[in-house]
C-alpha cells in the first residue's frame, strides 16, 4: 500500500522533491569541498600579501646655476672665404683650414629621479636655439651665425638622459692635508647616458664627479664627454669635413626638493 501511495504523488510534487534534493546535494559539496588551490579559502595564512609600493621621487636641477660648455675643433677642405673691402669683395680659397670655437648651451630644465631613495637616473634639456658655432655652409662659405644644419626650429631641444651613475662607495673626511675639497678627492663616477641631438640618439659614457649632500641625489655633478661631429651629422652634407670633435662639459647643480 505504501508503494502505491508513493506512485500516486502528482508529477508536480515529484519534480519539487527532485529539485530540492539536487539543491541540497550541491550546497553540501560547495560547503564541504576544497578550494581551488586545495586549501580552505578562509585560512588567513594563504592571503596573498601585496608588495610595498615603490616610492618614486624627483629632485629638480637649478637650470640657472647649471652650466654646459663646449669646445669644438674642426678641420675642413676646399674652404672659400669672401672678404669685403669697401665696395669690393675678394674671395680666398683654402685647400684645408682648421678652426677652434667654444661657447655654452643654456639649460632649459633638468631633474634627478629616485626610487625608494636610490638614484635611478636623470634628464637635462638643452636650448639648441642658442648654440652658436663656426661652420662651413653648403656653398663652402665660413659662417659664424647660428648653425642652420642643426635645424633648431624643428629640433629646438637636445637631451641628456642619464641611465646610470655609479659612484664608488668611499668615505672621505671633509678635510685633509691635500688642501683639495672632498669632491675633488672623491673617486670618479662612471656616467652612462643617452644623448639626443636632432633626430639622432646614441649612448655616451664618461667619467666625472658627484657631490652628495642628502641621500644619493647629487647636489653637484660634473663631467666631460666628446662626440664626433661627422658621425652626429653636425655639418652640412656638402661640407668637406676632415675632423670635427666637440667636447661638452657638464656642471649640473640640483635645486631644492
N, C-alpha and C positions, 0 to 999 in steps of 0.2 A: 504494500500500500504506500510506503514511503517513497519507493521509486516512482510510483505513478504520480505522486504529488509533485515530485521534482520535475517530472516530464510535463506537468501541467502549467509550469511557470510560463507566463507570456514571453514572447520574443523581446519585448521592450525591457522587462525586468532582467532577463538573462543577459542582455547586452550591457545593462548598467552594472551588473555584478562582474562581468568580464573586464570592463574598463576600469573599475575600481581596483581589481586585483593587479592589473598592469601598472597603474599609477603607484600603488603601494610597493610593488616589486622594484620599480625604477627608483623610487625615493630611498628604498633600503640600500640599493647598490651605491647610490650617489652619496649617501651619508657615511657609509662604511668603507667605500672603496678608496684606494690610494690616490694621491695627487699625481700629476703628470710626471713629476720628477721622482716619484716613488716615496715621497715624504709627506708628512702632514703639512698642509699649507699654513696652518695656524702656528706652526713652530717658529717662534721668533728668531731662532738661531739661523734660519735659512733665508731671512730677509736680506736682499741684496743691498749693500751699502754703496751709496754714490760717492765717487772720489771727490775730494775737496776741490772747489772751483779754483782755477788758476787766476792769480791776481795780475792783471795787465796794467801797466802804467807807462807814462812818458814824461820826459823832462825836456822842455823846450830849450833851444840854444838862443843865446843873445846875439841876434843877427848883426847888430851894430858893432859889438865887440869882436865878432869873428873876422878873420882876415884870410882871404885866398889870393895868393900872389903867383905870378908865373914868370918864367924866363924862357924865351924861345930863340933857338939858334937854327938858322936856315941857310942853305946853300942852293942857289938856282943857276940854271944855264940859260944862255941866249936872252939876256935881260936888255930891255930898251928903256931909256930914261929921257924924257923930254924936259929940257931946261929952258925957261923963258928969260930973255934979256930985253926988257922993254917990250917993243912990239915984235921982236924977233924970237924965234924958237929954234933951239938946237937939240938934235936927237943924238944921244950917246948909246952905243951898242957895247955890251959886255958879254964876253963868252961865258964867264962864270963870276958870280958875286956871292959873298957871304954877308949875312946880316944877323944882328942880335937885337932883340927887343924885350921889354919887360912891362909889366903892368899888374893890375889887380882885377878881380872879378867880384862884384858885390854879392853878398849872401842875402838871398831873399828870406829864407827861413830854414830851420833845422830842428831836429829833436832826437833824443836818445830813447830807446824803447827797452822796457824791462818786463820780465815775467817772474813773479814771486821774488822780487828784489834782486834778480840776476840780469845782468846786461845781455840783451839778445841782438841788438843792432841799433841802427840809426839812419838818418837821412839828412842830406844837405841839398838845398836847391839854390842854384846859381843863376844870376841875371846875365844871360849871354848878350843881351842888347847893349850892355856897357863894355863888352870886351873889345879892345882895340889892339891891333897888331899890324906890324909891317907885312905886307903881302904883295904878291905879283898877280895882277888881274889877268883875265883871259886874253887880253891883247898884248901881254908882255910888259905892261907898264907897272912901275912901282906905285904903290898906293898906301897911304898911311891912315886912311879912313876906316870906319867900322867894317869888318870883313863880311861882304855880302855872301861869300861862299858858305858861311855858316847858316845862312837862311834863318836869321834870328827872328824874322817876322813870323815864320811858320814854327820854328823851334826856339822860342824865347828863353826856355829854361833848360839847363843841364842839371843832372842829379848825380850825387854820390850816395849810394845806398849801402851802408855798412852791413856786412853779413856776419862778421866775426871780429872780435878784438881780444886777442889772447895776451894777457899781461902776466908775466912771471910773478908768482906769489912769494915776494921777498919783502921782509920787514926791514925798513931802514930808519935810522934815527933822524930826527928833524935837523940836527946839525952835526957836523963832524969837522975834522981838521982840514978837509979839502977846500972848504970855502964855497963849494957848489951847493945849490939848492937840492932839496930832496928829490924833486922831479928830474933835475939834471943828472943825479947819480943813479936814478932808477934804471933797471934793465929795460931794453927796448921792447915795445909792444908790437906784436905782429897783427897788422890790419889786413883784412880781406874785404873787398867791396865790389859793387857793380857801378861802373861809370857809364853814364848815358850822355852822349853829345849828338845833337840832331836825331837821326833815326838809327844810330848805332849804339849798341850796349855790349860791353865786354867786362871781364873780370880783371881787377887790378889787385896787386898785393904789394905791401910796402911796410917798412918798419918806422916806428915813431915813438912818442912818449905820451903817457897819460898821467894825470894827477887827479887822484880821487880825494874828495872831502867827505862825502856821505855815501854809504853803500858802495855800489860798483859803477855808478854813473860818473863818468869823468867830468870834473869841473873844467879841466883844460886838456885838450888832445891836440897833438902836433905830429906832422909827418910830411914827407915829400915823395912824390912818385913822378915818373917820366913816361910820356906817351909819344909814339911815333906819329907825327902829323900826317905823313903819307898814308899810313895804314888807317888812320881815322878819317881820311878824306877832308883834311883841313886846308886843302888848296884847290884852286880851280883845276878842272881836268886838263885844260890846255897848258897849265904851267909846268915847266920842266924843272922839277924839284929833285935835287940830288940828296939833300939831307934836311930833315925837319924834326927837331927834338924840342919838346915842350915840357919843362919841369914845373910841376904845380906843387906849391907848398900850402898846407892847411894849418890854420890856427883856429881851433873851434872852442868857443867858450860857452859853457852852459849857463842858462838863466836860472831863475828861481822856480821851484816846483809849484 
